[in-house]
Structures are given as C-alpha cells and as structure tokens.
Amino acid sequence: MKIATYNINNVNRRLPNLLAWLKRARPDVVCLQELKAADEMFPEADLRRAGYNAVWQGQKTWNGVAILSRGKVPVLTRKGLPGDPKDTQSRYIEAAVDGLLVGCLYLPNGNPQPGPKFTYKLAWFRRLQTHAAKLLKSGAPVVLAGDYNAVPTEFDIYPTTSWKDDALVQPETRAAYAKLVAQGWTDSLRTLYPKKPMYTFWDYKRRRWERDAGLRIDHLLLSPSLKGRLKKGGVDRDERGREGASDHAPAWIEIR
C-alpha cells in the first residue's frame, strides 16, 4: 500500500498538477493539506473520475484537509482534533482505509513568534500528542501524515541562519515533535533515509527551489505495528519544479 502526504496549497488552483501526479504516482491513500476551499468547492467529482474517493473538511480561504483513497471508500472516523471545542480551524481529519487508520493533519505554522499564533501552535501540538497517545493505546495500525510545520533537527533544513527566528525551527517546536515521536511512532522517511535530508518544502522566495534550499516538514509517522511493514519511501521532488506547483512536494511510503 502506497501512502502519500501532499500540501497542495489550494486544491482547485493546483488541481491539474494534483490529477497529473495521481496518474503518474498512483498512490493508494493521499493526505492533502491546505485545500483553501470551502466544503462545497472541494473537487470531489474530478477526483472520483480519476479513481479516488475522498473525505474532507474544507475552510474558505485557509487550511482544509482531505483523505483520498484509490478504489476504496474511506470511512470517516473523526473531523477535527479533540481537546478544544472552540477551535474551528480545519486542520485534522481521520478515516479508516482498507484496514488502516489514517490521520491527516495540517499543524499551525505559528508565525510570527513569540505571540498568539505560536501559542496556538504549541497548544495544538499538545492536543495532537494527547490524541496520538490514545491512538497508540488502541493498538490499531495508524499512519499520522501531513504538514507538521516542524523541522525536527538542523539536518532537516539547508545550511542557513535566515530561518533562525521562524516558528518551524524553534526549540519548543522541535521538542514538541520529538515528544510526539517518542511515544512510539516511527518517523518513516528519516528511518529509511538516515543520511539524506529528504526536503519536502521549498519556499517560493529567494530562488530556494532552484538552490535546493529546502526543509523537511511533511512527515508520515507509523504506529508500532506498522514499523516492520515499512518497505520504501521517498519524495516526488519533480512535482515542485512543475509549472503552477505547490511549494511542497509529495512525500510517500509503501507498507506491506
């Protein structure tokens, strides 16, 4: 089973890119982030014609997450991350797909920091840790995939000081990600490629794509029962260089 995560950065604007990639890559499950579309504007019909069923939680202008499944119907199990009933941002969706429980997430960016946006980011991270611990306790095979807006270590970003004040690289962000993984999750791409950066994001500014000035912020975490079934994975870097591309590239794994 091939599982991918892809911050599409506006699903309708990038729909031709998305459909072309789906045809080339043929993932079985896809977690999408930053739909930037209200529920009724989600391109369900186009995706169905491409062979994919979907569950989604949209939001006009910002955020939005979806889970696509090729040939199977994903069974929605949760919309929204528990822990704060006042939080109305569309950042988490969960579904059962062909024997797996898949959580798709778009963690808050947190900039500028310090400030309320960074406080929200860290609070969201704590809620994710709490929910993730419950998922582990259930014993179900789980994949938590998405844009974590967290650069885990200095190895996961090109050599630079220009990001030193950014929320993605702050010690609190890195500690929160490390604490989550330490619950028993496997960071699949880092496990497969311990000596390669595996960037997934290149900002549009300052020719960062052309200079390969990238960051690894899109992660696929596996519960313990899936660790031994991890077969291979990668980043479809070429997608970032196509016309009209998102500033992210799809990251993917295959599990037996």
C-alpha positions, 0 to 999 in steps of 0.5 A: 500500500502506497501512502502519500502526504501532499500540501497542495496549497489550494486544491482547485488552483493546483488541481491539474498538477494534483490529477497529473501526479495521481496518474503518474504516482498512483498512490493508494491513500493521499493526505492533502493539506491546505485545500483553501476551499470551502466544503462545497468547492472541494473537487470531489467529482474530478477526483472520483473520475480519476479513481479516488474517493475522498473525505474532507473538511474544507475552510474558505480561504485557509487550511482544509484537509482531505483523505483520498483513497484509490478504489476504496471508500474511506470511512470517516472516523473523526473531523477535527482534533479533540481537546478544544471545542472552540477551535474551528480551524480545519486542520485534522481529519481521520478515516479508516482505509482498507484496514488502516487508520489514517490521520491527516493533519495540517499543524499551525505554522505559528508565525510570527513568534513569540505571540498568539499564533505560536501559542496556538501552535504549541497548544495544538501540538499538545492536543495532537500528542494527547490524541496520538497517545490514545491512538497508540493505546488502541493498538490499531495500525495508524499512519499520522501524515501531513504538514507538521510545520516542524523541522525536527533537527538542523539536518532537516533544513539547508545550511542557513541562519535566515530561518533562525527566528521562524516558528518551524525551527524553534526549540519548543517546536522541535521538542514538541515533535520529538515528544510526539515521536517518542511515544512510539511512532516511527518517523518513516522517511528519516528511518529509511533515509538516515543520511539524506535530508529528504526536503519536502518544502521549498519556499517560493522566495529567494530562488530556494527551489532552484538552490535546493534550499529546502526543509523537511516538514511533511512527515508520515509517522507509523504506529508500532505495528506498522514499523516492520511493514515499512518497505520504501519511501521517498519524495516526488521532488519533480512535482515542485519544479512543475509549472503552477506547483505547490511549494511542497512536494509529495512525500510517500511510503509503501507498507506491506 
